[in-house]
């Protein structure tokens, strides 16, 4: 038996690391170590470099899990990284080189994210985006109660326009050489389910779960489905 992997969880835009709490609780219940990374959301290359630093600091094999924009980050961070034994895409982008979040989210009809965003300039140049507080519940987490949605809206991490338009620069996407699993909701308003299905099929997913009626915040609203997918990947990583 190989060494048990650490589960490294990378949130996406408009979320934060505590969004994984219910998944982390379940992973702990299965005697797995989990680390929820604070994704900077500033740009793909820099965000991926930070995730690589976290992986190096762990010093053990990892299963790398990404949500939403975090899928691009893990695809970049895992490229050529022997510590990464499996990938899990949770309502996440799984890009080819040259593809970015804006391009992939618009590949199929159904995303209403653009109409929910507020933009403002940042001192480092360009703009960053957040989801308007009065639109957050419907847009991001319609299958959670209003109280939890309000907390998530208040604690969301804004993302730069640069991050959403940065393309994957790895010569080869990590999912082409690392076994990958996918889980997403059927009522995702940020990334259409059709786009998520397309990326899972293109990546040769080892297992895909689509949860009927689930929102983009599937780790919070459907933690059992997300945890089951991570456990599938962890079981493979230990073989």
C-alpha positions as CSV (number, residue, x, y, z in Angstrom):
1,X,0.0,0.0,0.0
2,X,1.2,3.5,-0.8
3,X,1.2,6.4,1.6
4,X,-2.3,7.8,2.4
5,X,-2.7,11.1,0.4
6,X,-3.6,14.4,1.9
7,X,-6.7,16.0,0.4
8,X,-5.9,19.6,-0.7
9,X,-9.0,21.7,-1.4
10,X,-8.8,24.8,-3.5
11,X,-11.9,27.2,-3.5
12,X,-12.9,29.3,-6.5
13,X,-14.1,32.8,-7.0
14,X,-16.7,34.3,-4.7
15,X,-16.0,31.6,-2.1
16,X,-13.5,31.1,0.6
17,X,-11.8,28.1,2.3
18,X,-14.5,27.6,4.9
19,X,-16.9,26.7,2.1
20,X,-15.3,23.3,2.3
21,X,-16.2,22.8,6.0
22,X,-18.8,20.1,5.5
23,X,-16.6,18.2,3.2
24,X,-13.7,18.4,5.5
25,X,-15.8,17.1,8.4
26,X,-16.7,14.1,6.3
27,X,-13.2,13.5,5.2
28,X,-12.0,13.6,8.8
29,X,-14.7,11.1,9.6
30,X,-13.1,8.8,7.0
31,X,-9.7,9.3,8.7
32,X,-8.3,11.4,5.9
33,X,-6.2,14.6,6.4
34,X,-7.6,17.6,4.6
35,X,-6.2,21.1,4.0
36,X,-8.4,23.9,2.6
37,X,-6.1,26.4,0.8
38,X,-6.9,30.2,0.8
39,X,-6.7,30.7,-3.0
40,X,-5.5,34.3,-3.7
41,X,-7.8,34.8,-6.8
42,X,-5.3,37.2,-8.3
43,X,-4.1,35.3,-11.4
44,X,-3.7,31.7,-12.6
45,X,0.1,31.5,-12.6
46,X,0.5,33.2,-9.2
47,X,-2.4,31.3,-7.6
48,X,-1.0,28.0,-8.9
49,X,2.5,28.8,-7.7
50,X,1.0,29.3,-4.2
51,X,-0.8,26.0,-4.3
52,X,2.4,24.3,-5.4
53,X,4.1,25.8,-2.4
54,X,1.4,24.4,-0.1
55,X,1.8,21.0,-1.7
56,X,5.6,21.1,-1.2
57,X,5.1,22.1,2.4
58,X,2.9,19.1,3.0
59,X,5.6,16.8,1.8
60,X,3.2,13.9,1.1
61,X,1.2,12.7,-1.9
62,X,-2.0,14.7,-2.4
63,X,-5.4,14.5,-4.0
64,X,-5.9,18.0,-5.4
65,X,-9.5,19.2,-5.4
66,X,-10.7,22.4,-7.1
67,X,-14.0,24.3,-7.2
68,X,-15.0,26.6,-10.0
69,X,-12.0,28.8,-11.0
70,X,-10.0,26.7,-8.6
71,X,-10.2,24.0,-11.3
72,X,-8.0,26.1,-13.6
73,X,-5.6,26.6,-10.7
74,X,-5.3,22.9,-9.8
75,X,-4.8,22.1,-13.5
76,X,-1.9,24.5,-13.7
77,X,-0.5,23.5,-10.2
78,X,-0.6,19.8,-10.9
79,X,1.2,19.9,-14.2
80,X,4.5,18.0,-13.9
81,X,4.0,17.7,-10.1
82,X,4.7,14.1,-9.0
83,X,3.1,14.7,-5.6
84,X,-0.4,15.0,-7.2
85,X,-1.9,11.5,-7.5
86,X,-5.4,12.4,-8.4
87,X,-7.6,15.4,-9.4
88,X,-11.2,16.2,-8.4
89,X,-13.1,18.9,-10.2
90,X,-16.1,20.2,-8.1
91,X,-18.3,22.3,-10.4
92,X,-15.0,23.4,-11.8
93,X,-13.2,24.4,-15.0
94,X,-10.9,21.7,-16.5
95,X,-9.2,23.8,-19.3
96,X,-7.0,23.0,-22.2
97,X,-4.0,25.2,-22.7
98,X,-5.1,28.6,-23.9
99,X,-8.6,28.4,-22.4
100,X,-9.8,30.6,-19.5
101,X,-12.8,30.9,-17.2
102,X,-14.7,33.5,-19.3
103,X,-14.3,31.4,-22.5
104,X,-15.4,28.1,-20.9
105,X,-18.3,29.6,-19.0
106,X,-19.7,31.0,-22.2
107,X,-19.1,27.9,-24.3
108,X,-22.7,26.8,-23.6
109,X,-25.8,28.8,-22.8
110,X,-27.1,29.0,-19.2
111,X,-24.7,31.1,-17.1
112,X,-26.3,34.2,-15.5
113,X,-23.2,35.2,-13.6
114,X,-22.4,38.3,-15.7
115,X,-25.6,40.0,-14.7
116,X,-25.0,39.4,-11.0
117,X,-21.5,40.9,-10.8
118,X,-20.2,44.2,-9.4
119,X,-16.9,45.5,-10.6
120,X,-14.5,48.1,-9.2
121,X,-10.8,49.0,-9.8
122,X,-7.9,47.7,-7.8
123,X,-4.6,49.4,-7.0
124,X,-2.6,46.7,-8.8
125,X,-4.4,47.5,-12.1
126,X,-7.6,46.4,-13.7
127,X,-10.8,45.4,-12.0
128,X,-12.0,42.8,-9.6
129,X,-15.5,41.3,-9.3
130,X,-17.8,40.3,-6.5
131,X,-21.4,39.0,-6.7
132,X,-23.9,41.6,-5.6
133,X,-25.2,40.8,-2.1
134,X,-28.9,40.9,-3.2
135,X,-28.2,38.5,-6.0
136,X,-25.8,36.1,-4.3
137,X,-28.4,33.6,-2.9
138,X,-30.1,33.0,-6.3
139,X,-26.9,33.1,-8.3
140,X,-24.5,31.1,-6.2
141,X,-26.3,28.9,-3.7
142,X,-30.0,28.8,-4.4
143,X,-30.3,25.4,-2.7
144,X,-29.1,26.7,0.7
145,X,-31.2,28.7,3.2
146,X,-31.2,32.5,3.1
147,X,-29.3,32.9,6.3
148,X,-26.4,30.8,5.2
149,X,-26.4,32.5,1.8
150,X,-26.2,35.9,3.5
151,X,-23.1,34.8,5.4
152,X,-21.5,33.4,2.3
153,X,-22.2,36.7,0.4
154,X,-20.5,38.6,3.3
155,X,-17.4,36.4,3.3
156,X,-17.0,35.9,-0.4
157,X,-13.5,36.5,-1.8
158,X,-13.6,38.8,-4.9
159,X,-11.6,37.7,-8.0
160,X,-9.7,39.8,-10.4
161,X,-10.6,40.2,-14.0
162,X,-7.1,39.0,-14.8
163,X,-7.7,35.7,-13.0
164,X,-10.9,35.0,-15.0
165,X,-9.2,35.9,-18.3
166,X,-5.8,34.2,-17.7
167,X,-5.4,31.1,-19.8
168,X,-3.9,27.8,-18.7
169,X,-0.2,28.1,-19.7
170,X,0.9,24.5,-18.9
171,X,2.2,22.7,-22.0
172,X,-0.2,19.8,-21.2
173,X,-3.3,19.9,-18.9
174,X,-2.7,17.9,-15.8
175,X,-6.0,15.9,-16.3
176,X,-4.5,14.4,-19.4
177,X,-1.9,12.4,-17.3
178,X,-3.4,12.4,-13.8
179,X,-6.6,10.4,-13.1
180,X,-9.5,12.8,-12.6
181,X,-13.0,12.8,-11.1
182,X,-15.9,15.2,-11.5
183,X,-18.9,16.3,-9.5
184,X,-21.3,19.1,-10.3
185,X,-24.9,20.3,-9.9
186,X,-27.6,20.2,-12.5
187,X,-28.8,23.8,-11.6
188,X,-25.4,25.6,-11.7
189,X,-26.0,29.2,-12.7
190,X,-22.3,30.1,-12.8
191,X,-21.0,27.4,-15.1
192,X,-23.7,25.7,-17.1
193,X,-24.1,21.9,-16.5
194,X,-23.6,21.4,-20.2
195,X,-20.1,22.9,-20.0
196,X,-19.3,20.9,-16.9
197,X,-20.4,17.7,-18.7
198,X,-18.4,18.6,-21.7
199,X,-15.2,19.2,-19.7
200,X,-15.6,15.9,-17.7
201,X,-16.1,13.9,-20.9
202,X,-13.1,15.6,-22.6
203,X,-10.9,14.9,-19.6
204,X,-11.8,11.2,-19.6
205,X,-13.4,11.4,-16.2
206,X,-12.9,8.2,-14.1
207,X,-16.3,9.0,-12.5
208,X,-18.8,11.8,-12.8
209,X,-21.6,12.7,-10.4
210,X,-24.3,15.2,-11.4
211,X,-26.6,16.1,-8.6
212,X,-30.1,17.1,-9.8
213,X,-31.1,20.6,-8.6
214,X,-27.8,21.4,-7.0
215,X,-26.3,24.9,-7.3
216,X,-22.8,26.1,-7.9
217,X,-22.1,25.9,-4.1
218,X,-22.3,22.1,-4.2
219,X,-19.6,21.5,-1.6
220,X,-21.9,23.3,0.9
221,X,-25.2,22.1,-0.3
222,X,-24.4,18.5,-1.3
223,X,-21.3,17.6,0.8
224,X,-22.0,13.8,0.7
225,X,-21.8,13.7,-3.1
226,X,-18.6,15.8,-3.1
227,X,-17.0,13.7,-0.4
228,X,-17.9,10.5,-2.1
229,X,-16.2,11.7,-5.3
230,X,-13.1,12.7,-3.3
231,X,-13.0,9.3,-1.6
232,X,-13.1,7.6,-5.0
233,X,-10.1,9.6,-6.0
234,X,-8.3,9.0,-2.7
235,X,-8.9,5.2,-3.0
236,X,-7.3,5.3,-6.4
237,X,-4.4,7.4,-5.1
238,X,-3.6,4.8,-2.4
239,X,-3.5,1.9,-4.9
